[in-house]
Every structure is written in structure tokens, then in C-alpha cells.
């Protein structure tokens, strides 16, 4: 049963994504998205009912080699994108990931086979419920939204299949990320989410969309570089593959003093992914993408990957100066972006700044690192995912009612769209 549950959570979105990519009929494509969403939601509820578990894929297939090959494919894609966009920062931070991975695998001859490969604990169950329920509902919303979006933009050739492919694939990558116990596998899922975000932000292919997607790519790649450096340091100083177990890191199974540097690098990666200051600009730039992208990035994926990693590692840095530094970064982000949100005139930018502020509050709770603050952080993740996902979907619906994102243009909205106004107010 566990085999099937893990396959549905991680592999089903991949299979469904390629199926969606191949289908050109609007109705058939929508059926695949809806069926996939229903199965993912039911599967996440099954995880909650079953409770914590561990899982390692059965022998007979070398998953580790496949993940290594796909890692290289993703990073080569970054290089190609950097050349195509003529963006030196994308190129630089692609190289700073490729070279360490080559060193890790070919010069150190390192291997990262761990048992268990996946650990599904209570935090992972909360995250997969958020990803599978809220993320799936956003995918369903995107079916009709993207058709209207392309009709309004007078697109010659529909790219709805491509858009929904990356949207659905995102859910599988996020489930793999929150389940992974192997840091090297977690890094792979981490990079898949970065690639998906680039593809979704750049979907409209306008100059501003490409520029903002490139910014998101290189900023998140700085975190990816820190991530792979942390993996190499742990492997070299903590006794090989066992040091790459997330459970060993947070459970005190490694020498605690030597853990501070790699844990700090991993938390830095989490802060870039969760758009903490000064990395907030990539998430603000993502507002140029269609509304389902904003809803997904802000509620159940991408930024949640960042706060998840910082929260997951909280036991490893408890009682250290790193914990205090994380709390300060989160608090500064919370107050700074809350103040900036007040001055915005565009609805989606107000929501974007408030998202970053909420993420800062979650990071601050993780840095405070008491049982109550950790519980508060988890509750904030749940509340924020639900409320911000719905608010972005409402913002998208309002945009299609008035074809504007400006708050001033929303005057008289209650008369034009009373139901949407009521839902937004609630």
C-alpha cells in the first residue's frame, strides 16, 4: 500500500503532466487535470489517516543514478537558458552548481544511498495535505482561467498544455521534497521546483516575463549552490552517506558543532526560496505570470519549500547564534514587507508583499525555536496556504471581471461581482 501511496504522490503528477502535454483537446485535458487532482487529494488524506511512515524504493532499479542524470539535465538547461537570455548571473550560478556536483560524484566518488529514502512524519503529512489539496484546486482553477487568458491576449498558438504540464509537475516535485530523507534527493526535487517556477513565470514570453523569470532562476540558484556545498561538507566531515540523512542531522546523530556551517548553508537556501529580504524581488517579479502561478507559488509550493526546510532543520540549530540570526532575518522581513505592502496600488503586489511578510513571520517563529513557536509556524503555514491561495484566485477572477489589477479600478466591484466580492471579504 505504501508503494502505491508514494507513487501517486510523486510519480502520478509526472505521468499526468506528460499526458496533459500530449493532449490538445480542451475538454480531455481538463478531465486529466481533474482526475489527477481528485486522486492526489484522496492520497494525501490517506497519508493523514495512515500516520507517520518510512519508505525506500524496492531494489531492482537504480533511482540514485536516475536522479543524478536528471540533476545534470536540469543544470545544463539552466546553462542553455542563461546563454539564450544572455544573463550572466544565471550562467554563473549554474556553473557554481555543476562544478561541485561533478567534484562530488567523480572526484570524491561519493554515493548517497540511504535507508530510508523517504520519511513521512507529521510535518510532512501537513505539507502534503497543503500541496495536494490546495495545489490541486489551483490546477483545476487554471483550466478555465488559461483559456480566458489566452482569448483576451489573442494568442495565436495555445500554450495551455505546456502551462498545465509545469503546474501539475510542480505538485509531484513538492511532495518528493517534503518526503525526502536523503539530502541529495531533496536537492533534486529542490531544483525541479526552481525549473518549474522559471517556466511558469516566463509563460507569456514577454520581455518583462523573461526578465523576472531569469531573476527568479539566478536568485534561487544561489540557494542551490549553498545547498550542494552543504551536501559536500557534510559528506566529507561527517562520515559519508549517513551524514546526508535529514533525520540524522536533526536527531543529533552527527557531531553538533561541525553541523552549524552546513545547516547555515541549507537555511540560506531556504531563505532564498522563501523570498526573505534581500531576495524578495524574485517573488514580486513573479506577479507578471498568470494568476494560477501566483496562487501556486505563494500558497502551496515554492516559497513553502523554503520555510519547510528552515522549519525541518530547527532542531539542528536550536540554542545557537544561527537560530537567533534566522529569527532576526524573519522579523526584519516581516516588518519591512508589511510596511511596503501598505504603499502598493496593485492588488497582486499587495498580496505578494503580505505573502513575504507572512513567510518572514514563519521564519522568525522557526528561529525563536521553542515548542510553542514551532507549533505557531506550522499553524501559520496552514492558515497562509489556505487564505493566500483563495485570495490570489479571487484576485484572478476580479482581474477577468474588470481586466485590471489596479485597486482603484475595483471601485463598485460589489455591484459588478457580488459573489466574488463576498468570498474575497470573507
Helices and strands as residue ranges (DSSP letters): H 2-6, I 7-12, H 13-22, H 26-50, E 53-55, H 63-85, H 88-102, I 103-107, E 118-120, H 122-129, I 130-134, H 135-153, H 160-179, H 183-201, H 207-237, G 241-244, H 246-250, H 256-273, H 281-285, G 286-288, H 291-299, H 303-312, H 314-317, H 321-342, H 347-368, H 371-402, G 407-410, H 413-416, H 418-425
